[in-house]
Amino acid sequence: MKNIRQYIFPVLLCGVAFSACKKLPLQPKFEYEQSFYDNKLNMTAMEFMQSRPELFSSMLEAIDYVDSDPAYKDIKPLYSAEGYTYLLLHNTALSNLEDANSFFSKNTFPNPDPTLPPIKGSSWTQYDKKVVADLLRYHILKGRQDYTNLNSTPRWVDTYLTSETNPRAKIYIYMQATREGYIFFNNYLVFPDAAYKEVRPRTPDLQATNGPIQVMNRYLVQPTQEQFDNNK
C-alpha cells in the first residue's frame, strides 16, 4: 500500500496544477504594427531649407547674399539641381555665437581696442562675397555620397569648388566600419585644429528629390597641402 501511495500522490498534484492552469485567462493577441524610418523628404534641398528656417536661416541668408552678385548667380540654382550631395549647414555651424566653432565665431575681426578680444561676426555682409561663395560651393559634393555607395575606404570627393586652379578643394569621406556606420568628413591623419576632427552629420542620409542631404553642425574647411598629401 505504501508503494501505491508514492505514485498516486504526485499524479494528483499534477492534475490539480493542470486544472488551475486551465482557469488562467489567455494573453490577448498583440497586434504588431511594423514601421520604418522614412528619410524621403519629397522636396528639393532648397525647399527643405525653406521649410525649416529655424535650422537653416543663416545658410539661406548666405545664399541670398551671394546671389545678389552676378558673379555668383550659379550657386542658388544648385540647391534645386540634380547630381549633387548637399552638406546643409545648421545655424549652429554658421551663426551661433555661443559655439566657439561656428563660422561667425572663428572668422573674427580686429577689435579697435587691442586689449579686448577680436570681434565675432554678426552678419554675412561683413564678409567678402567670394569667401561666402567659396564656403557654400565647398559644401556641395559632386555625385551621390550616401549610404548606398560609401564604405570604410576613405576617398577624396570633388566639390563644386574643385577646379584646375583649386585642386585641393575636395572632401575626404568614408563610412565608419561599425554598427553605427557614422559618415565622417575630412577626418585626416594630421589635425592642427581638433575642432575639425571626427566631423559627422547631425542628421545623415536624408533624401531630397534632387539628391542626398547631410545636415551638419560643423562647417568644413579645405585641406592643407600636408593633409592632402598624407591622406592619398
trRosetta pair geometry for C-beta under 8 A, 3 or more apart (Angstrom, degrees):
i j d omega theta_ij theta_ji phi_ij phi_ji
1 4 5.7 -54 -153 32 37 111
1 5 6.6 37 152 -20 67 104
2 5 5.9 -56 -155 33 33 112
2 6 6.9 39 149 -27 63 102
3 6 5.6 -48 -157 23 37 117
3 7 7.3 24 152 -9 64 102
4 7 6.2 -66 -162 38 37 103
4 8 6.1 28 151 -18 74 113
5 8 5.7 -58 -133 40 34 107
5 9 6.0 37 170 -26 70 108
6 9 6.9 -50 -144 26 18 109
6 10 7.9 9 161 -5 50 105
7 10 6.9 -65 -162 38 32 101
7 11 6.6 27 152 -17 66 114
8 11 5.7 -66 -155 39 34 113
8 12 6.3 34 154 -23 71 107
9 12 5.8 -54 -149 32 31 112
9 13 6.7 32 154 -19 64 104
10 13 5.5 -53 -150 34 37 114
10 14 6.4 37 154 -20 68 103
11 14 5.8 -54 -152 35 33 111
11 15 6.5 34 151 -21 64 106
12 15 5.6 -55 -151 34 33 113
12 16 6.5 33 153 -18 66 104
13 16 5.8 -55 -151 35 32 110
13 17 6.3 30 154 -18 66 107
14 17 5.7 -55 -147 37 31 111
14 18 6.2 31 155 -20 66 107
15 18 5.8 -55 -146 36 29 110
15 19 6.3 30 155 -20 63 108
16 19 5.7 -58 -150 36 30 112
16 20 6.4 30 153 -20 65 105
17 20 5.7 -55 -151 34 31 111
17 21 6.5 32 152 -20 65 105
18 21 5.7 -54 -150 34 32 113
18 22 6.6 37 152 -25 64 103
19 22 5.8 -51 -154 27 33 114
19 23 7.2 30 151 -19 61 103
20 23 6.0 -60 -161 30 36 111
20 24 7.4 45 145 -33 65 95
21 24 5.8 -41 -160 10 43 114
27 30 7.8 -21 144 -31 109 96
39 205 5.8 -9 -177 120 160 86
39 206 5.3 -143 -177 -120 94 47
39 207 5.3 87 118 6 92 93
40 207 5.0 -34 -104 74 59 112
41 48 5.3 -18 -179 -90 153 121
41 206 5.8 50 -45 171 116 106
41 207 6.4 -171 3 83 85 52
41 208 5.0 -23 49 -100 132 57
41 209 7.1 -108 76 -25 90 72
41 213 7.4 30 -21 15 144 137
42 209 6.5 45 -150 -56 25 107
43 47 3.8 -114 171 96 115 129
43 48 5.4 150 93 -58 113 74
43 51 6.9 72 93 -16 167 140
43 208 6.3 -58 90 -144 54 87
43 209 6.2 -131 120 -3 5 110
44 47 4.6 95 51 9 77 102
44 48 6.9 -134 96 -8 41 87
44 79 6.7 106 145 141 109 71
44 80 4.8 24 173 -121 159 67
44 208 5.4 60 -158 172 28 123
44 209 5.5 -61 -75 52 57 98
44 210 4.8 24 -129 4 87 121
45 48 5.6 -52 -149 32 31 115
45 49 6.7 31 154 -17 63 102
45 79 4.6 -118 90 -167 106 80
45 80 7.3 -140 48 -73 81 39
45 86 4.5 102 -134 -4 151 168
45 88 6.8 -167 -167 -68 104 121
45 208 4.6 -118 -60 -17 65 175
45 210 6.2 -89 -6 64 91 108
45 211 6.6 -24 -40 60 121 94
45 213 5.7 158 -113 -85 98 115
46 49 5.9 -54 -153 35 33 109
46 50 6.3 28 153 -15 66 109
46 76 7.7 67 -109 -178 134 72
46 79 3.8 109 -62 119 92 114
46 80 4.9 -35 11 -59 132 86
47 50 5.6 -57 -145 41 33 111
47 51 6.2 34 154 -23 66 108
47 80 7.8 80 -22 -101 87 93
47 208 7.8 145 52 -148 93 115
48 51 5.7 -58 -148 35 29 111
48 52 6.6 -9 162 11 64 110
48 88 7.6 -90 100 -79 119 166
48 206 7.5 126 -150 135 160 141
48 208 5.8 -101 -22 -99 135 115
48 213 6.7 -68 79 -73 164 167
49 52 6.5 -82 -148 54 28 85
49 53 7.9 69 158 -84 63 50
49 55 7.8 -124 -138 86 61 97
49 56 4.1 -103 -150 110 88 158
49 59 6.3 -98 -147 88 136 119
49 60 5.7 162 146 -68 120 101
49 79 7.1 -34 10 -177 133 145
49 88 6.3 -158 -81 -145 106 131
50 53 7.1 5 -159 -61 35 86
50 56 8.0 -67 -50 81 27 126
50 60 6.9 111 -86 -106 64 138
52 55 4.3 -3 142 30 113 115
52 56 5.7 75 92 11 89 104
53 56 6.5 -86 -124 62 31 71
53 57 4.6 56 -177 -73 80 92
53 60 6.9 -48 -121 14 81 150
54 57 7.1 20 -91 -24 14 109
54 91 7.8 -82 157 -9 42 139
55 90 5.6 -63 -174 -132 85 80
55 91 6.3 -151 -172 -7 31 96
55 215 7.5 -30 171 -152 135 131
56 59 4.7 -51 -167 44 85 114
56 60 5.6 89 130 -26 90 97
56 88 6.3 -39 -106 174 127 114
56 89 7.5 112 -127 77 82 56
56 90 7.0 -77 -80 -118 65 40
56 91 7.0 -140 -87 -45 19 81
57 60 5.7 -57 -147 39 32 112
57 61 6.3 33 155 -20 66 106
57 91 6.2 20 44 -84 84 119
58 61 5.7 -53 -149 36 31 112
58 62 6.5 34 151 -21 64 104
58 89 7.4 -77 90 109 106 104
58 91 4.8 124 3 -118 119 73
58 94 4.0 174 125 90 142 136
58 95 4.1 -163 -103 -10 143 123
59 62 5.5 -50 -148 34 35 114
59 63 6.5 37 152 -20 65 102
59 88 6.5 120 129 -166 178 76
59 89 5.0 148 -81 63 122 91
59 91 7.8 -114 -13 -74 85 56
59 94 6.3 179 -61 -26 71 157
59 136 7.9 126 -158 -108 87 98
60 63 5.7 -52 -149 34 33 112
60 64 6.4 29 154 -14 65 106
61 64 5.8 -56 -146 41 32 108
61 65 6.1 41 152 -29 65 106
61 124 5.8 176 130 -6 101 134
62 65 5.5 -50 -147 29 30 118
62 66 6.8 15 161 -6 64 102
62 94 7.1 -113 -35 -150 136 148
62 124 5.3 175 -100 -103 65 146
62 132 5.3 -155 -160 -170 97 116
62 135 7.2 -71 -179 85 144 124
62 136 6.2 173 130 -65 118 116
63 66 6.6 -64 -152 41 28 96
63 67 6.0 29 153 -25 65 115
63 75 6.5 -154 -141 122 80 113
63 76 5.3 110 175 -99 107 84
63 79 7.3 -21 -127 -13 151 143
63 136 6.5 123 -90 -120 73 150
64 67 5.4 -57 -139 36 31 116
64 68 6.9 44 159 -34 62 95
64 76 7.7 67 -83 -94 44 128
65 68 6.4 -53 -171 13 28 111
65 124 4.3 -104 -63 114 168 140
65 125 6.8 -143 -136 -69 123 63
65 129 6.8 -158 138 -117 93 88
65 132 6.0 -29 94 127 125 164
66 69 6.0 -58 -169 33 52 107
66 72 4.1 -71 164 117 101 152
66 75 5.8 18 101 42 128 151
66 76 8.0 179 83 -44 90 90
66 129 5.2 137 -113 -166 77 95
66 132 5.3 -160 -58 101 114 111
66 133 4.5 141 -140 -78 147 88
66 136 6.8 -135 24 14 153 145
67 72 6.5 -105 -85 103 33 95
67 73 6.4 77 -148 -114 65 54
67 75 6.6 -123 -76 66 79 101
67 76 4.5 32 -94 -36 129 132
69 72 4.9 49 77 24 101 100
69 73 7.6 -136 94 -45 52 72
69 129 5.2 83 -9 165 154 163
70 73 5.6 -17 -151 -27 43 119
71 129 7.6 110 68 113 116 131
71 133 7.9 -63 110 -78 96 169
72 75 5.3 -7 170 -2 89 119
72 129 6.4 -140 -9 158 147 114
72 133 4.5 -115 -120 -108 136 134
73 76 7.2 -48 -164 26 47 102
73 77 7.8 34 153 -4 68 108
74 77 6.8 -72 -165 42 39 105
74 78 6.9 51 148 -41 70 104
75 78 5.8 -52 -165 10 37 119
75 133 6.1 -134 -54 -141 149 85
75 136 5.5 56 -161 110 134 138
75 137 6.6 -92 -109 -68 106 84
76 79 6.6 -54 -172 20 43 107
77 80 5.9 -70 -164 47 53 100
77 81 5.9 63 140 -40 80 107
78 81 5.1 -53 -141 25 38 120
78 84 6.4 28 179 4 97 165
78 140 5.7 -5 148 -135 141 162
78 160 6.6 2 -136 -101 157 162
79 86 6.7 73 -124 -111 77 142
80 210 6.3 141 -172 -23 34 168
81 84 6.6 61 90 6 98 119
81 210 6.3 132 97 180 24 137
82 210 4.7 -120 -86 -156 69 84
82 211 6.2 158 -142 -46 54 100
83 142 7.1 -14 146 -156 89 67
83 143 6.9 -29 -180 -83 67 34
83 211 6.9 -62 42 -79 17 130
84 140 5.2 -14 -171 -178 137 96
84 141 6.3 139 -167 74 74 50
84 142 6.3 -51 -111 -111 72 35
84 143 7.4 25 -113 20 33 21
84 160 7.1 1 -122 -57 132 112
84 210 7.7 14 48 137 86 96
84 211 5.1 14 74 -151 57 178
85 140 7.5 151 74 -166 48 49
85 141 4.1 -17 60 64 100 110
85 142 7.9 -19 19 56 84 10
85 143 6.8 -16 -13 89 103 50
85 144 6.1 112 -62 -139 107 31
85 145 4.2 -91 -5 37 169 93
85 146 6.7 -176 -121 -44 127 86
85 211 5.7 -140 -89 162 41 116
85 212 4.7 -9 -127 68 92 98
85 213 7.6 -178 -168 -82 65 26
85 214 7.0 31 164 -2 105 102
86 139 7.4 44 -166 138 56 86
86 140 6.1 -13 -109 -115 63 73
86 141 7.7 -141 -62 26 22 80
86 208 7.2 14 26 14 132 139
86 211 6.2 113 -12 97 94 115
86 212 7.2 -173 29 97 70 51
86 213 4.9 -20 70 -111 102 73
86 214 7.3 179 91 29 52 64
87 139 4.1 -111 70 -169 106 90
87 140 7.3 -135 25 -71 81 32
87 141 6.8 78 -22 -17 100 101
87 185 7.4 66 -113 -96 143 164
87 201 7.9 -133 -134 -96 82 96
87 214 5.2 -20 -110 71 67 100
87 216 5.2 27 179 -22 93 133
87 220 7.1 -5 135 5 161 121
88 139 7.7 131 -76 149 21 126
88 213 5.7 3 -5 -163 118 106
88 214 7.2 169 22 78 73 44
88 215 5.2 -30 71 -109 101 64
88 216 6.7 166 77 17 43 83
89 93 4.3 -116 -166 81 92 136
89 94 5.3 90 137 -44 124 109
89 103 8.0 30 175 -23 148 127
89 139 6.3 -34 -40 -158 105 170
89 216 5.4 -34 -105 69 55 104
89 219 5.5 16 -122 -86 131 91
90 93 5.1 102 58 0 70 100
90 94 7.6 -170 93 4 40 90
90 202 6.0 14 -25 17 144 156
90 215 6.0 66 -53 174 101 95
90 216 6.3 -152 3 84 88 46
90 217 5.4 -16 44 -97 133 53
91 94 6.0 -76 -145 49 37 96
91 95 5.5 -49 -165 47 80 98
91 96 5.9 99 134 -46 80 94
92 96 4.7 -4 -130 -5 46 145
92 99 5.6 84 -170 -26 78 161
92 102 6.5 -129 163 -91 44 109
92 202 7.9 110 50 -71 135 151
92 217 4.9 -18 91 -149 130 80
93 96 7.7 64 9 16 19 107
93 102 6.1 144 167 -126 19 73
93 103 6.8 43 142 -19 65 95
93 216 5.5 45 -68 114 156 90
93 217 5.5 173 -61 176 94 25
93 218 5.4 178 -118 -107 102 8
93 219 4.7 125 170 -38 110 78
94 102 5.9 5 94 -169 10 99
94 103 4.7 -12 -139 24 53 119
94 104 6.6 62 155 -17 54 94
94 219 6.6 83 -78 -46 67 127
95 102 6.3 -95 30 170 8 139
95 103 7.2 -20 -60 56 45 95
95 104 5.1 56 -127 -11 47 136
95 121 7.8 -95 -123 100 70 103
96 99 4.2 48 101 13 114 111
96 102 4.7 177 57 -67 74 151
96 104 7.6 160 48 44 31 115
96 105 7.6 -31 91 -26 61 120
97 102 6.9 -95 -80 56 28 141
97 104 6.0 -61 -84 102 76 123
97 105 5.9 144 -138 -74 49 95
97 120 5.4 117 -132 118 104 156
97 122 7.8 1 -69 -96 131 74
99 102 4.4 94 83 -31 106 103
99 105 6.2 -149 92 -4 61 150
100 105 5.3 -156 -150 149 30 146
100 106 7.5 83 157 -66 57 81
100 195 7.8 -123 103 -105 93 135
101 105 6.6 12 22 74 10 128
101 106 6.3 21 -149 -48 37 122
101 195 4.5 176 -115 -161 125 130
101 218 6.2 -27 133 -122 128 95
102 105 4.5 86 56 9 83 107
102 106 6.9 -176 80 -3 39 90
102 219 7.8 75 -154 4 45 108
103 106 6.3 -67 -139 44 25 98
103 107 5.7 -9 174 12 67 117
103 121 7.1 -35 119 47 78 142
103 135 7.2 49 -124 -144 144 152
103 219 5.4 32 -62 15 103 151
104 107 6.7 -65 -122 53 20 88
104 120 5.3 65 147 169 86 98
104 121 3.6 -121 -142 67 80 99
104 122 6.7 94 -157 -69 133 30
105 108 7.5 -11 174 -63 31 95
105 120 5.3 -17 -109 -131 47 124
105 121 7.8 -94 -39 31 27 85
106 195 7.9 -176 -88 101 139 167
107 121 5.9 13 86 -26 90 128
107 127 7.0 31 132 -98 140 124
107 131 8.0 141 -158 163 153 140
108 118 3.6 85 139 130 139 126
108 119 5.9 148 -169 71 91 41
108 120 5.6 -53 -108 -94 90 44
108 121 7.0 -133 -105 -29 41 73
109 118 6.2 156 66 -177 33 94
109 119 4.6 -30 64 65 92 100
109 121 7.2 105 -16 -76 103 66
109 126 6.9 -93 -48 175 139 128
110 114 8.0 -18 -175 -97 99 72
110 118 6.2 -58 -105 -124 28 89
110 119 7.4 4 85 16 19 95
111 114 6.7 158 81 -89 92 27
111 116 4.5 -120 147 83 159 99
111 117 6.5 103 -32 91 145 31
111 118 5.6 -146 -26 -115 93 31
111 119 5.3 133 -85 -33 76 89
113 116 4.4 54 89 8 107 112
121 126 5.4 -172 -137 69 93 141
121 127 6.9 2 -124 -45 140 107
122 126 6.9 85 47 -19 65 142
123 126 5.3 113 71 -14 78 97
124 127 5.8 -64 -166 37 53 106
124 132 5.8 60 -162 -102 109 149
127 131 5.0 -105 170 75 109 129
127 132 5.4 117 104 -48 124 101
128 131 4.5 93 68 -1 89 105
128 132 7.3 -170 92 -2 49 84
129 132 5.7 -57 -149 41 39 108
129 133 5.9 41 153 -22 71 108
130 133 5.5 -53 -140 39 32 113
130 134 6.1 33 158 -20 66 105
131 134 6.0 -55 -149 36 25 109
131 135 6.6 31 150 -22 60 105
132 135 5.5 -50 -151 31 34 116
132 136 6.6 30 153 -15 65 104
133 136 5.9 -57 -152 38 32 108
133 137 6.2 28 154 -16 67 110
134 137 5.7 -55 -139 41 32 110
134 138 6.1 36 159 -26 65 107
134 161 5.9 75 -152 -122 70 134
135 138 6.0 -58 -151 31 24 111
135 139 6.9 7 157 -7 59 111
135 219 6.8 -9 -162 -170 108 138
136 139 6.2 -71 -155 41 31 102
136 140 7.1 23 153 -18 66 107
137 140 6.0 -62 -154 32 37 108
137 159 6.5 109 143 140 70 108
137 160 4.3 -117 -163 92 80 101
137 161 3.9 115 119 -65 110 88
137 169 7.8 2 115 170 105 139
138 159 5.1 37 -146 143 42 161
138 160 7.6 -114 -63 54 19 77
138 161 4.6 -14 -76 0 65 144
138 169 6.0 -111 -109 -168 91 100
138 171 7.6 122 175 -57 81 106
138 220 6.6 -142 134 83 116 98
138 222 6.4 -104 -129 -65 140 89
139 159 7.3 28 -24 -148 12 130
139 216 7.5 -118 -145 22 125 148
139 219 7.1 -71 -72 -144 133 82
139 220 6.7 143 -90 36 87 103
140 159 6.1 108 73 -168 56 84
140 160 4.2 10 81 -6 113 124
140 161 8.0 122 51 -19 86 79
141 145 5.1 -25 112 9 150 139
141 157 5.3 13 -153 133 116 130
141 158 7.3 121 -159 87 65 50
141 159 5.6 -57 -100 -106 52 67
141 160 7.8 -106 -74 -22 11 76
141 171 6.2 -74 -96 38 111 133
141 173 7.8 24 -120 -35 153 153
142 157 6.9 -172 50 170 77 89
142 158 4.5 -9 28 88 127 100
142 159 6.7 -178 -12 -122 84 14
142 160 6.7 138 -58 -67 86 59
142 162 7.5 -79 -8 36 127 126
143 157 7.2 -124 54 -156 113 110
143 158 7.8 84 7 55 106 94
144 148 6.7 -20 141 64 128 119
144 149 6.1 95 103 20 100 134
144 211 6.8 -148 -100 -146 75 87
144 212 6.0 97 -151 -2 76 117
145 149 7.2 -89 -118 72 36 105
145 150 6.5 64 -170 -64 67 110
145 157 5.9 21 -87 -131 142 165
145 173 6.1 9 -168 130 132 166
145 212 6.5 -139 65 67 54 138
145 214 7.9 -50 99 -21 100 128
146 149 6.9 65 57 30 58 80
146 150 6.7 -134 109 -8 15 110
146 204 7.9 144 -142 169 82 91
146 205 5.1 111 -159 -118 107 83
146 207 7.7 54 -136 -85 170 87
146 212 3.9 -160 -56 -113 129 161
146 214 7.8 -171 -101 -57 82 99
147 150 6.3 -60 -111 38 27 103
147 175 7.2 95 -115 -102 63 151
147 181 7.2 46 -120 154 109 136
147 183 7.9 -107 -72 -61 72 120
147 204 7.7 93 -45 142 104 118
147 205 5.2 12 -13 -109 109 140
150 173 6.8 -84 -124 139 121 106
150 174 6.7 152 -174 -154 105 34
150 175 4.2 112 127 -26 114 116
150 183 6.4 27 125 -114 170 105
151 174 7.2 -38 92 -155 43 82
151 175 5.9 -70 -146 45 10 109
151 177 8.0 29 175 -81 70 93
152 174 5.9 55 -158 174 31 114
152 175 6.0 -78 -74 78 52 70
152 176 6.8 42 -113 -158 91 17
152 177 3.8 3 -88 -52 146 105
153 174 6.4 -153 87 -124 23 117
154 172 5.8 11 -176 -179 117 93
154 173 6.9 154 -148 77 70 29
154 174 4.0 -72 -89 -44 63 130
154 187 7.8 -130 -107 65 132 92
154 231 7.0 -60 119 179 144 103
155 172 7.6 177 89 -146 24 56
155 173 6.5 -30 63 62 70 77
155 174 7.0 120 10 -75 64 85
156 170 4.4 33 -178 145 103 144
156 171 7.2 145 -154 72 58 32
156 172 5.8 -32 -96 -93 65 65
156 173 7.9 116 -119 17 20 77
156 228 8.0 53 -103 -140 141 83
156 231 7.9 122 -64 114 102 98
156 232 7.8 -26 -22 -121 127 58
157 170 6.0 153 68 -168 38 91
157 171 5.2 -27 59 64 96 85
157 172 7.8 170 14 -87 80 17
157 173 5.4 -2 -3 16 125 124
158 162 4.2 -103 -152 38 85 157
158 170 5.9 -52 -96 -111 38 91
159 162 5.2 127 50 -21 63 94
159 169 5.5 -98 53 140 113 90
159 170 6.3 178 -4 -117 89 35
159 171 5.9 84 -55 -14 111 101
161 166 6.2 -65 151 110 85 140
161 169 3.9 -110 108 165 102 144
161 222 7.8 -102 105 -84 143 120
162 166 6.5 -144 -138 99 32 88
162 167 6.7 42 -159 -138 85 35
162 169 4.5 -161 -82 79 55 95
162 170 5.7 50 -90 -72 125 73
163 166 4.8 50 47 41 88 86
163 167 7.3 -95 80 -67 38 50
163 169 7.1 22 12 36 69 131
164 167 6.7 7 -145 -63 26 93
166 169 4.5 30 139 -16 109 121
167 170 7.7 -10 158 -24 53 107
168 222 6.0 91 120 175 96 112
168 223 5.7 -119 177 67 107 90
168 225 6.9 -85 -91 -90 156 58
168 228 5.1 -76 -130 -76 109 154
169 222 5.5 -51 -111 -117 60 124
170 223 7.2 -25 64 14 78 118
170 228 7.7 101 48 -119 110 107
171 185 5.7 -27 -177 -157 115 98
171 186 6.0 -75 -152 -52 74 90
171 220 6.4 38 -116 137 111 161
172 185 7.0 123 73 -170 62 46
172 186 5.0 104 45 -98 96 42
172 187 6.8 -133 105 38 114 54
172 188 6.3 94 54 -74 162 79
172 223 7.0 72 -20 -61 115 135
172 231 5.9 -10 -115 135 148 142
173 183 6.9 -2 -165 -176 95 96
173 184 7.1 169 -144 86 49 55
173 185 5.7 -9 -98 -107 81 65
174 183 7.5 -180 95 -148 31 59
174 184 5.9 -8 62 55 75 95
174 187 7.5 -91 41 47 100 116
175 181 5.6 -4 178 -169 111 78
175 182 7.1 166 -156 86 61 36
175 183 5.3 -34 -100 -96 74 68
175 184 7.7 160 -103 13 24 74
176 180 6.7 5 82 78 125 94
176 181 6.2 175 66 -142 78 22
176 182 4.4 24 17 53 127 83
176 183 7.6 -131 0 -70 81 21
176 184 6.3 80 -48 -19 95 110
178 181 6.5 -145 71 -50 64 40
178 182 7.2 10 51 10 113 87
182 200 4.8 -30 -180 -135 110 158
182 204 7.9 -176 -144 -45 52 153
183 200 5.7 136 75 -146 57 93
183 201 6.0 25 64 1 111 106
183 204 5.5 137 20 -127 121 136
183 205 7.7 140 -15 -44 139 93
183 214 6.7 -98 87 -122 143 139
184 187 4.1 -12 156 -14 130 137
184 198 6.1 -63 -128 -140 118 50
184 199 6.8 107 -157 67 69 52
184 200 5.3 -52 -94 -81 56 93
185 199 5.1 -55 63 91 91 102
185 200 7.0 153 8 -96 83 41
185 214 8.0 142 -46 121 132 154
185 216 7.9 -33 27 -111 151 127
185 220 5.7 -79 133 -89 127 139
186 196 6.1 -45 111 167 122 111
186 199 6.3 10 59 42 94 121
186 220 5.4 142 1 -149 143 116
186 221 7.6 140 -180 57 169 58
186 223 6.6 -165 -136 -71 106 92
186 227 7.9 22 -161 166 90 143
187 197 6.6 73 -132 -159 75 54
187 198 5.6 56 -115 -84 117 42
187 199 7.0 -162 -67 32 83 68
188 191 6.1 157 72 -65 95 77
188 223 6.8 125 -70 -123 143 113
188 227 4.6 -40 -136 -150 163 105
188 230 7.2 80 -176 85 109 106
188 231 5.2 -96 -135 -54 88 149
189 227 7.8 166 49 -136 70 68
189 230 5.4 -113 61 133 121 117
189 231 5.8 176 8 -78 99 96
190 224 7.7 -81 102 56 125 117
190 226 5.6 -77 96 128 165 107
190 227 5.2 -137 65 -92 108 72
190 230 5.5 77 -14 64 120 150
190 231 7.8 -128 16 -36 90 108
191 194 6.2 77 145 -90 124 48
191 196 6.8 -166 -143 74 100 90
191 197 5.0 28 -140 -77 156 107
192 224 7.6 48 5 -11 127 146
193 196 5.3 56 93 11 101 104
193 197 8.0 -167 103 -26 55 85
194 197 5.2 -40 -157 6 54 123
195 218 7.3 174 158 -140 87 130
196 199 5.8 -39 -163 -31 54 125
196 218 7.1 164 -113 161 59 139
196 220 7.1 98 -142 -132 111 62
196 221 6.5 -74 -98 29 149 101
199 216 7.4 29 170 -150 109 108
199 218 4.7 -107 -135 72 119 139
199 220 6.6 170 99 -89 159 91
200 204 7.4 -35 167 -66 92 119
201 204 4.0 130 69 -77 141 76
201 205 7.7 161 67 -10 161 62
201 214 4.1 -111 -91 -172 132 94
201 215 5.8 89 -168 59 100 53
201 216 5.9 -77 -119 -83 62 62
202 215 4.9 -68 63 108 99 94
202 216 6.2 141 0 -134 95 13
202 217 4.4 105 -62 -34 118 98
203 206 6.3 32 130 -36 108 114
203 214 7.6 174 87 -161 57 44
203 215 4.0 22 48 42 95 122
204 214 5.5 -3 -127 -126 61 86
204 215 7.7 -119 -64 33 29 73
205 212 6.4 -42 -134 -155 48 114
205 213 7.9 68 163 68 7 57
205 214 7.1 28 -39 -90 40 77
206 212 7.0 129 74 -164 50 61
206 213 4.1 -30 72 65 103 106
206 214 7.6 173 24 -77 84 29
206 215 6.9 46 2 -24 129 100
207 212 6.0 -36 -104 -105 62 62
207 213 7.3 -157 -72 17 15 86
208 211 5.8 1 64 58 102 51
208 212 7.3 161 24 -112 80 9
208 213 5.4 78 -20 -31 105 115
216 219 6.9 109 120 -84 132 40
216 220 7.6 -70 -166 -26 159 92
223 227 3.9 -131 -165 91 103 122
223 228 4.6 131 112 -57 131 84
223 231 7.6 -118 -142 45 153 129
224 227 4.7 97 50 7 77 101
224 228 6.9 -142 92 -4 40 88
225 228 5.6 -57 -147 39 32 112
225 229 6.1 27 157 -17 67 110
226 229 6.0 -58 -142 39 27 106
226 230 6.0 10 164 -7 64 116
227 230 6.2 -65 -137 45 24 100
227 231 6.0 -9 171 7 63 122
228 231 6.7 -81 -140 48 18 92
228 232 7.5 47 160 -62 57 88
229 232 6.7 -29 -162 -25 31 112
